Amino acid sequence: MLTNATFSVIAVTAYLLLYCILLQIEHTQWIALRMFLFSPVLVVWMVYTVLKYGVYTGRELAEDEEYGYQDRHE
């Protein structure tokens, strides 16, 4: 589960949503501060998981193609 790219994105997004909600409640701002201090660890974990275990589902490039936007037509 910790190596699933989809799970990491959903978990970090839920963490961000909870953080934003806690900022709006006056009595829980101290929790939001601690969450803010821990958030870089979660973002690094998410990026690492997506880069290492993510699966690319786009088309492969041809021999004469360069990297770029796939929706660009020439």
Secondary structure, DSSP 8 states (H G I E B T S, - for coil): -TT-HHHHHHHHHHHHHHHHHHHHSGGGHHHHHHHHHHHHHHHHHHHHHHHHH----S----TT--SS-TT---
